[in-house]
């Protein structure tokens, strides 16, 4: 960078450092989501305590997936601010180059001018690409989380239906086993 661009060097370095320091690590999210397996009981009236334990596991999964979605969306907001800062600086420097550099102004086509500007502003172009990649990753994670949340919501609806059937059966005097000594969280 030369001349006019030198006065923006510190701002570019600061942005680069902020983005590098921010980072993001959601490597554990996908395995955690995949681990949220859930199966309804074929006969929920066989063990009311097991059924209630299963319902508790489902509620915990739903709460956790919402928490993950909120965290990812908060992270995305941080990156939106970075994008705004990088894009603002890029536009400022682009306009500065276009108005002050004869070698750029005299290029025959807009494509050539854009190419030369992108070459001159390579650090900012690289930051834009990094941010775009982060957006893609975060959007993918949000989509996966929302699919899992929808799946858990369907399971919750089905469990509510099962609960109503069991309550009706118990209310009509059908026997239901109340206690079964099992660990509810394994396998769900």
Secondary structure, DSSP 8 states (H G I E B T S, - for coil): --GGGGGGHHHHHHHHHHHHHH----HHHHHHHHT------S-GGG-HHHHHHHHHHHHHHHHHHHHHHHHHHHHHHHHHHHHHHHHHHHHHHHHHHHHH-HHHHT-SSHHHHHHHHHHHTHHHHHHHHHHHHHHHHHHHHHHHHHHHHHHHHHHHHHHHHHHHHHHHHHHTT----------TTTT-
